[in-house]
Each structure stands twice: as C-alpha cells, then as structure tokens.
Amino acid sequence: MHNPVGWFEIYVQDLDRAKQFYETVFQAELERIDNMGLTLWKFPQSMQDYGSSGALIKMEGFASGGNSTLVYFSCADCSVEAARAPDAGGKIIKEKFAIGPYGFIAIVEDTEGNMIGLHSRE
C-alpha cells in the first residue's frame, strides 16, 4: 500500500516571491535544486515518513493560478498557517472549518494566484 501522490509542483511566475511566501507561511526553509536547466525550490522532505514532497517551479508555457488541482499541506492546526498567509502577501480564501471525522481545512491563495489547502486533525 502506498500514498497516491508521490510529488507535486506549484507553478509560479516569481520564484523568489513565492519562496518567501511559503517559507513564511510554513516556517520552513526550502532547498534550491537546479535540474535540467530549471530552478526549483523544494519543500522539506523526510524519506522515513509517509507523504510526499514537492517544489515551486517556474517553467515557460506553464502559468500560475487558475489551476484545477488543489494541494493540501498537513499542519498541526491549519488556522495558524492560514493566519500567516496575508502577512506573507497571500490571502485567506476560506477560514478553518470542520470536515467531519477527517479534521479541519482552510484554503489560502499564494502570491502567484495559486490556491492551496491546509489540513489538520485539530
């Protein structure tokens, strides 16, 4: 049995601006990866834990925002990360709310127009 997602990419227009947003909201340092002529900023990853990691990426021909895929980040209390979004240049789309026995979610928009989900059990 494995988790269905193995990697994700969030397309951005301004890598530095997006990196600052995500580092501020999640209080984590992203790692620079230069691969095949592209620069990516990878989220922290543990090879011993379940779940996936991913990266911010800017690629010609792939615009940010307006996408129909929503990535949910795991949090201890999703209201904490949601509250950081406006100060980091983003905005809160939907405040924390209950999703029954599955916990809580909040939805925010980053500096590039991408919506991301925040999920917590509390």
C-alpha positions as CSV (number, residue, x, y, z in Angstrom):
1,M,0.0,0.0,0.0
2,H,1.3,3.5,-0.8
3,N,0.1,7.1,-0.8
4,P,-1.4,8.1,-4.2
5,V,0.7,11.3,-4.5
6,G,4.5,10.9,-5.0
7,W,5.4,14.5,-5.9
8,F,3.8,17.9,-6.6
9,E,4.8,21.1,-8.3
10,I,3.4,24.5,-7.8
11,Y,3.9,26.7,-10.9
12,V,4.9,30.3,-10.2
13,Q,5.8,33.5,-12.0
14,D,8.3,34.9,-9.5
15,L,10.3,32.2,-7.7
16,D,11.8,34.4,-5.1
17,R,8.5,36.0,-4.1
18,A,6.8,32.5,-4.0
19,K,9.7,31.1,-2.0
20,Q,9.3,33.8,0.6
21,F,5.6,33.3,0.9
22,Y,5.9,29.5,1.5
23,E,8.8,29.8,3.9
24,T,6.9,32.4,5.9
25,V,3.6,30.5,6.0
26,F,5.1,27.2,6.9
27,Q,8.1,28.4,8.9
28,A,10.4,26.1,6.9
29,E,13.4,26.6,4.6
30,L,13.1,25.5,1.0
31,E,16.0,23.8,-0.7
32,R,17.3,25.1,-4.1
33,I,17.5,22.4,-6.9
34,D,18.9,23.1,-10.3
35,N,17.8,20.4,-12.7
36,M,17.8,20.2,-16.5
37,G,18.1,24.0,-16.8
38,L,15.3,24.7,-14.4
39,T,15.5,26.1,-10.9
40,L,13.1,24.6,-8.3
41,W,12.6,25.3,-4.6
42,K,11.9,22.0,-2.9
43,F,9.8,21.7,0.3
44,P,11.4,19.8,3.3
45,Q,11.2,16.1,3.0
46,S,11.7,13.1,5.2
47,M,12.4,9.8,3.4
48,Q,11.4,7.9,6.6
49,D,7.9,9.3,6.9
50,Y,4.7,8.9,4.8
51,G,3.5,11.5,2.4
52,S,5.1,13.4,-0.5
53,S,7.2,16.4,-1.1
54,G,7.2,18.8,-4.0
55,A,8.6,22.1,-5.3
56,L,7.9,25.6,-6.5
57,I,8.9,25.8,-10.2
58,K,8.8,28.4,-13.0
59,M,8.6,27.0,-16.5
60,E,7.9,28.8,-19.8
61,G,4.5,27.9,-21.1
62,F,3.0,27.0,-17.7
63,A,1.2,29.8,-15.9
64,S,0.4,30.0,-12.3
65,G,-3.1,30.4,-10.9
66,G,-6.3,29.2,-12.4
67,N,-5.4,25.5,-12.0
68,S,-8.0,22.9,-11.1
69,T,-5.7,20.8,-8.8
70,L,-5.6,21.7,-5.1
71,V,-2.6,20.5,-3.0
72,Y,-3.3,20.2,0.8
73,F,-0.4,20.7,3.2
74,S,-0.5,18.9,6.6
75,C,-0.5,21.2,9.6
76,A,-0.9,20.8,13.4
77,D,-3.6,23.5,13.4
78,C,-4.4,24.8,9.9
79,S,-5.6,28.1,11.3
80,V,-2.0,29.0,12.3
81,E,-0.7,28.7,8.7
82,A,-3.8,30.4,7.3
83,A,-3.3,33.4,9.6
84,R,0.3,33.8,8.2
85,A,-0.8,34.0,4.6
86,P,-1.9,37.6,4.4
87,D,1.3,38.9,6.1
88,A,3.2,36.8,3.5
89,G,1.5,38.5,0.6
90,G,-1.3,36.0,0.0
91,K,-4.9,35.9,1.2
92,I,-7.3,33.6,3.1
93,I,-10.0,32.2,0.7
94,K,-11.8,30.1,3.3
95,E,-11.1,30.2,7.1
96,K,-10.6,27.0,9.0
97,F,-13.7,24.8,9.0
98,A,-14.6,21.2,10.1
99,I,-14.8,18.4,7.6
100,G,-16.4,15.9,10.0
101,P,-14.3,13.0,11.2
102,Y,-11.4,14.0,8.8
103,G,-10.5,17.1,10.8
104,F,-10.3,20.7,9.5
105,I,-9.2,22.6,6.4
106,A,-8.5,26.2,5.4
107,I,-7.8,27.4,1.9
108,V,-5.4,30.3,1.1
109,E,-4.1,31.9,-2.1
110,D,-0.4,32.4,-2.5
111,T,1.4,35.4,-4.1
112,E,1.2,33.8,-7.6
113,G,-2.6,33.3,-7.6
114,N,-2.4,29.6,-6.7
115,M,-4.9,28.2,-4.2
116,I,-3.5,25.7,-1.6
117,G,-5.3,23.7,1.1
118,L,-4.2,23.4,4.7
119,H,-5.4,20.3,6.6
120,S,-5.2,19.5,10.3
121,R,-6.7,17.0,12.6
122,E,-7.4,19.7,15.3
